Amino acid sequence: MPIITSAVTLSNTTATQIVGGDNMPHEVTLHNMTKSSNEYVHIGPANMTLANSIHIDPGQTIQLTLRPNDVLYAMSDPNGLDVGVLDIQKDD
């Protein structure tokens, strides 16, 4: 079972791919690494914007199950925030 961890610095103008697709469903844990108030990590598809996405509050951790071949993108508000990613993939 591959486990992939990363910390990704995000832009407030361009969506960055933070989780790649896999041929099996996989569990993803995301953590907004900032502790400052009003600093949000937004997640969504490749064409996301800050206006059409959901956000992760400062210091918040969320878990998602992605289906096969799903990818996930993120942006930050303000620019330059980090998101922690833990991607647990299943063996084929």
C-alpha positions in Angstrom: 0.0 0.0 0.0 1.8 3.1 -1.2 1.6 6.1 1.2 2.5 9.5 -0.3 3.0 12.6 1.8 3.8 16.1 0.8 3.5 19.8 1.7 2.4 21.9 -1.2 2.7 25.7 -1.4 -0.3 27.1 -3.1 -1.1 30.1 -5.3 -4.1 32.4 -5.1 -4.4 32.7 -8.9 -3.7 29.2 -10.3 -5.0 25.8 -9.2 -2.2 23.4 -8.3 -2.7 19.6 -8.5 -2.2 18.2 -5.0 -3.4 14.6 -5.5 -2.9 12.6 -8.7 -5.2 10.0 -10.1 -4.8 6.3 -9.3 -6.5 3.2 -10.9 -8.0 2.3 -7.5 -10.0 4.3 -4.9 -7.7 6.0 -2.4 -8.0 7.8 1.0 -6.7 11.4 1.2 -6.1 13.5 4.3 -5.6 17.2 3.8 -4.4 19.7 6.4 -4.4 23.5 6.2 -0.9 24.1 7.7 -1.6 27.7 8.7 -2.9 28.6 12.2 -3.7 32.2 11.3 -7.3 33.2 11.1 -8.9 34.0 7.7 -6.3 32.0 5.7 -8.0 29.3 3.8 -7.0 26.4 1.5 -9.6 25.9 -1.2 -10.0 22.5 -3.0 -11.8 21.4 -6.2 -11.3 20.4 -9.8 -8.8 21.8 -12.3 -11.0 24.7 -13.3 -11.6 25.8 -9.7 -11.5 29.4 -8.5 -11.5 30.9 -5.0 -15.2 31.8 -5.7 -16.5 28.4 -6.7 -14.7 26.0 -4.3 -15.0 24.8 -0.8 -12.4 25.7 1.8 -10.4 24.2 4.6 -10.2 26.4 7.7 -6.8 27.3 9.3 -5.5 24.3 11.2 -8.4 22.1 10.0 -7.9 18.5 8.7 -10.3 16.7 6.4 -10.4 13.3 4.9 -11.7 12.3 1.4 -12.1 9.1 -0.5 -11.3 9.7 -4.2 -12.6 7.4 -6.9 -10.3 5.8 -9.5 -8.7 8.4 -11.8 -10.0 11.4 -9.7 -7.5 14.2 -9.2 -7.7 17.1 -6.7 -6.5 20.7 -7.0 -6.1 23.4 -4.5 -5.5 27.2 -4.2 -4.9 29.4 -1.1 -6.3 32.7 0.1 -4.0 34.5 0.7 -1.2 33.5 -1.7 1.5 31.1 -0.5 -0.2 28.9 2.1 0.8 25.3 2.5 -1.5 22.3 2.5 -0.3 19.0 4.0 -1.3 15.9 1.9 -1.4 12.2 3.0 -2.5 10.0 0.1 -3.0 6.3 1.0 -3.4 4.2 -2.1 -4.6 0.7 -2.4 -2.5 -2.1 -3.9 -3.7 -3.1 -7.4 
